[in-house]
Amino acid sequence: MDASILNYTVNDNVGKFLKQTQKLYINGNWVDSKSGKTFDVEDPATGKKIATCAAGDKNDVDLAVSAARKAFDSGKWSSLPNNEKGKIIWKIGDLIDEHNEELAQLESLDNGKPVAVAGAADVPLSSDIFRYMAGWATKIEGNTIPYSCLYTPGAQYHSYTLREPVGVCGQIIPWNFPLLMAAWKIAPALAAGCTIVLKPAEQTPLSALRLMEIINDSNLLPEGVLNVVTGFGEEAGAPLAEHPHVDKVAFTGSTEVGKIITRAASGNLKKVSLELGGKSPTIIFPDADIDAAIAGAASAIFFNHGQCCCAGSRLLAHEKVFDKVTEGISKIAENIKVGPGMDASTEMGPLVSDEQYKKVAGYIESGKSEGGQVVAGGKYDNSSGGHFVHPTVFSKTNHDMTLVKEEIFGPVVCAQPFTDENLEKIAETANNTNFGLAASVWTKNISVAHKLAAKIRSGTVWVNCHNIFDASLPFGGYKESGWGREMGHEVLKNYTEVKAVTVNL
Ligand code: ADP
């Protein structure tokens, strides 16, 4: 273990885990990559190496896909009684909770987020989706369909639909919620009876690997059902997305890579679901509970250091309350304690990587040079080796600015006033983006809230709240924010095919 980690007190299992070189998990075995190549994983708070992982490539992906294909075709998972599948999926949820402390520490060390946040949000939300999906394993049903016999008068047919697992799933996930994104992908695919090759993000592979270890140690899944190949996007992700024996690819990440995945998937027209970027508006009306709106809008952008696809990165506040709102959010921003995620007093950790740090710093500079007014933060500092960006509020921004148009994926909010309360105009401003992932509306007027919710073109609209998630609620985007939905029973559509069976009676 690197000395930097010894500065923190870590769970014994974390200590042991970080000492081993991480391998790929293929067909029930831990194996080195065929090439023997590895890559380093760093602590974003120090920039120092904390782990070494096998770097998978096409050859490893081939092996993992072939294991998943064999496991699927044998029916050893899909034909297991659904209540048995449900029990296993539920058990995975229980195991995640039992290992809360170590998974939260790994998440903090790997991603940079505060360990308390990982323990209170990332880990329990991950176990919860397994439990929610465990229930669905016994409830994936078809329909019986009345038939008109249009061109066969007098004949009688019995028609029904079957909902069947889509097959082998390639699942490619990002670094912002490493364990939770793995859970959002694995749990519904297992509930539907699919087999899986999971590719974690190269920046944050540790919690998914530890989860796989925990599942493996409990002998919960038949070999080949769940495989994990770590590695870089172009080396391990791309061959998975284009693999001819993969039936479906599920991706969460940037819109840019989502488009690449879509093209790669076209070779065998595999099914594609995408949960991509966002530029979500937080819309505050003058009649709102302003203190609650200020706290909510601050949390909407600063939670997880703004590294959320649904971050409230565009603040639209009515001119009557604009100054009060921006001052309130700025005050919160200035008081957020930035530091290493493993430090118990830290409220905002470092960004995940040097690349992300440079990207966000670049947006802050472009905002300044395009005439944006920094009213809080605007500072970034990597002198300690960590990738620290301070929560930043830009006031008096407008739609032509780069930082208003593009997804920053950092703790930077762009505030714009609006002047009248014409809902068409407000919706037009809110919808003036290529993205359509989420929005929040802050008002006490229930009629305004519902009317605006209907006009906003995004997969989620929150009213008087933001970043409220539940395993039962579908999440995903309109426009360039993606295809399909994660979570809720909607996600099962991603992992099933519908078959119509018609019997001539
Ligand atoms: P970000 O830009 O936020 O780092 P990305 O969209 O680049 O997010 O990455 C999300 C996931 O997609 C990661 O697991 C990454 O390795 C993977 N990835 C990146 N490029 C490709 C690619 N060309 N094909 C398949 N997967 C990729």
Residues whose N, C-alpha, C, O or C-beta is under 5 A from the ligand:
A	BS01	ADP	I172 I173 P174 K199 P200 A201 E202 G231 F232 G233 E234 G237 A238 A241 T252 G253 S254 V257 I260
